[in-house]
Each structure stands twice: as C-alpha cells, then as structure tokens.
Amino acid sequence: MASYPILPEKLLLISLKMYFTPDQTLTYLRDLLNPTNEIVHPANKDKLLLALIPDFLTIWPCAQILKEYETSLTTTTTTTGTPNSTPPFLLGAQDCFWESQGAYTGEVSPSSIRALGCTIVELGHAERRAIFNETDDQTARKAAATCAQHMVPLVCIGEVTAPGPIASQAVGQAVTECAVLVRAVLAAIPDDAPVIFAYEPVWAIGKPKPAGVDHVAAVVQGIRAVIGSRSGTARVLYGGSAGPGLWGAGGLGHAVDGMFLGRFAHQIEGVREVVREVEETLALYASQVLCP
Ligand SMILES: O=C(CO)COP(=O)(O)O
C-alpha cells in the first residue's frame, strides 16, 4: 500500500522555474548527483534532503537519471533504506491540476506526475497567483489532489507588500496574509499528510537580497503557531533570493526547516556552499544535544 514519504529534518529544494533549457536541466541534475562534486556528505543523507523541481517537460528524463543514481547507490552501499523510506534525492513538479483525469486540455494530472516519479508538487507560487490568478481555493484543491497521490504539497505563502518601518506590524501583517492559505490547505488535506510551506515574501522573490533574518524568523514562528499541532509532518522553509550566506551564524538555520532556492542555486557551487552551511549547523546541533 502506498505511504507518504518521510521528510527529514532539513530540506533544500531547488526550483528551476522556466530558466533552463532541457539540456541545462539534465546537466545540472547529473552534476548535483555526481559524487565527485561532493554536494551532500554521505553521513548527512538521512538528515538533509535535496530536491529538484524542473519544468514538466524534463521530469521524465530527470526521473530516469535518478533511477540510475539510486541503482548505483544500491550496488555500491549496503545501507540503502527500507522499501518505504524516502530516496536520497527527490523530484518535484512546479504545479498540478486538482483533478486526476478528464477533459482538461493543457493541464497536468497529479497521478501522472506521481507515475513519472515525483514526490513533491509545488503549489500556489507567487508567479502563478500574480500572472495566472490562481486562488487560495484552487491551491488548496491542488494540495488535496497531491496528497491523494501520496505526494507532498509544497505550498508557497508570503505577504505581497515589503515591511514598513514598524517591525512588529510588518510581522503581524505577514502572518495574517500567510494564514489564509495555510488554513485553507490544512482544511483540505488529511491530518496525517506531510506538507511543506515555503514562506516566500513576494517582495523578496527575484531580488538581489533575501528578506531580513529577524523578519523571517518572527513570521515563521507565527506561521508555525497557525499550523498548530497535527499528526502529519509540517515543515516551513524560507524562499525568496535565498542562497549562500543566509543559513549559518546569525542566519536562518535556527528559524526554518530548510530553504526553497531559485537563482542563487542555479550553479553547482552555490548549492555546495548552501549545503555546507546547513551541514555545519547539523553538526553543531548534534554536539549541543550531546554536550548540553
Ligand atoms: O521563487 C522562488 C523559488 O520558487 C525564489 O526564487 P529566487 O531565489 O530566484 O528569488
């Protein structure tokens, strides 16, 4: 029987949006998986998960590359996980339709996305909301359809307006804006379904710099309070011009469960730098548990 994927402690998800050609996408994925590029240290594979979210057209060839990669792991290591455990690298889609079959020309079925090997479906991105008028209700329906296929909805939330001079007001306003979609999605999906919320302030997407750490940390705390307790895992990531330098000392490592990366992870070096920063904090937290 199908089960939901298990989400590890930290997640780094990379969206390619519509930036890459098919060739670039496949080269990039091969580079991410190439052991000589030393992206995720093998000792951290259970704690830190990477996922690629390419365009629809390249999901299938990416899935083939990932299949070869997983086969190579099973032949080179003895610890390959249980049949239901989450694979070492996940594939996602950038959207889906809320129905799984029918006369819906141009739409993409969540069951087809699942059949091709995806585990994550990104939903409600700010660009889809602004350009294609996607509504909270539509995003929530897509999240339900995603869970029905035992995939994980990656729901993008975030306030539209940049913070004004009063920090507490800006945080309150941001949480209020995010809460509407958080509640709609949680009401639409089973309580035990895993879900990821990517907090992406709309004003910080596609910019030279991300949102400030204090603002993000306070808003994410508010979002976690809105999520409350549920039986399924809920992870909250930060996205919006995220990249190297954002996670480590004085950064987001203490506040979020990972990052949703765009442009600043579109080179392998950027991914490696971000992964190193996350791995350093994994080691730090582990030593804090051992030596309180
Ligand atoms: O929207 C984003 C991820 O989907 C963030 O993109 P950028 O990091 O390029 O701003």
The ligand as an ORCA input file, in Angstrom:
! r2SCAN-3c Opt
* xyz 0 1
  O      10.506     31.900     -6.121
  C      11.495     31.351     -5.719
  C      11.583     29.895     -5.632
  O      10.490     29.346     -6.255
  C      12.680     32.119     -5.346
  O      13.359     32.485     -6.492
  P      14.669     33.376     -6.375
  O      15.524     32.737     -5.306
  O      15.286     33.314     -7.709
  O      14.232     34.740     -5.931
*
